[in-house]
Amino acid sequence: MSESMSSISNLARDSVKALVPYASARLSMSGGSVWLNANENALAPEYQLNGSFNRYPDCQPPALIAAYAAYAGVAAEQVLVSRGADEGIELLIRSFCEPGSDNIVICPPTYGMYAISAQSNQVGRTVVPLTAELTLDVAAIKQSQQTKLVFICSPNNPTGDLIPREQIIDLLEFYRDSALVVVDEAYIEFVPEASTVDLLAQYPNLVILRTLSKAFALAGLRCGFTLASPDVISALKKMIAPYPIAAPVAEIATQALSVTGQQRMRQSVATINELRTAFSRFAASLPQVRRVFNSNANYVLLGVDDAAAWVQGIAAQGILIRNQSSQLGLERLGCTQVVRVSIGSPAEMTLLEQAIQTFCAQQATTTRSSGEQ
């Protein structure tokens, strides 16, 4: 790097220099012919665009807001659409947390963007790991100081567990006048009965994050939603960009939320849930798998002896899965080496099981050879 380039990079904020960015699946790995490392939905419908796009879009497209409000069973005033749920996370932190003084609570192992968004906005992070039973350590959360946002992912990524409803209600009561409890329901379509959306009417400090990336198979669209009280939504609207949703995105998202679109989504979810159950059963039969985490989403977390070897061995056969062993809090679960496997199409899952069997056979052969020497 030239001296001038080095000088320019030094202009960045100190917090930016220190920031380790989120390692997305696309940045972490490339290649392969079967992608099962990003929790995408392989059962993708096709959409058609109509009209021209020479005008700026609405900040909050009325047709899309109305469609999602009807789908979620809330009022339009309780819905904000953003560039994925990730922007919803960012907006909540920027809108409700004072840099340098306020904190968010995260409960790892969980989705990494809560912590990174807080760090990038110079907001503190209180880390309260999940218990060994994959529940919240409620007593420890209540001890946190200067808390403005408590992030709860349910179904949780990467473990797939559901956070008990009574624990969420407990925290909503405790923080009723002092903090927002944010329930990330990115995967809720795979277990809709676990949604907390019915609690919105009772708890104005409840915020729910949703997305079209998973069950609706629109990860490339980058379209997410925040459900909350009108006061919270009004605050977020003050911080959001003037044109956050491109007109083609709004058009396709509205189609996805039509009656036909919802029917397709539910058929897809039923298929994925069946495939997940079958894969979990298969994985549990393998002596090389130490633990199969119970999942309520479109992925399964596996405890293994050497996660890097698993990822490399499966990738060598053209299939990408994800090493999640860098997650905080795994030691509490008694399983520090883990890989997360997204549920693909029926054909992809057949290929995956064949690849895992081949890898496990190779590992067994290597182990026997080492023992004979």
Secondary structure, DSSP 8 states (H G I E B T S, - for coil): --HHHHHHHTTS-HHHHH------HHHH----SEE-SS---S--------S---S---SS-HHHHHHHHHHHTS-GGGEEEESHHHHHHHHHHHHH--TTT-EEEE-SSS-THHHHHHHHTT-EEEE----TTS---HHHHHT-SSEEEEEEESS-TTT-----HHHHHHHHHHTTTT-EEEEE-TTGGGSGGG--GGGTTT-TTEEEEEESSSTT--GGG--EEEE--HHHHHHHHHHS-SS-S-HHHHHHHHHHTSHHHHHHHHHHHHHHHHHHHHHHHHHHT-TTEEEE---SSSEEEEEES-HHHHHHHHHTTTEE-EE-TT-TTGGGGT---EEEEE---HHHHHHHHHHHHHHHHHHHHHHHHHHH-
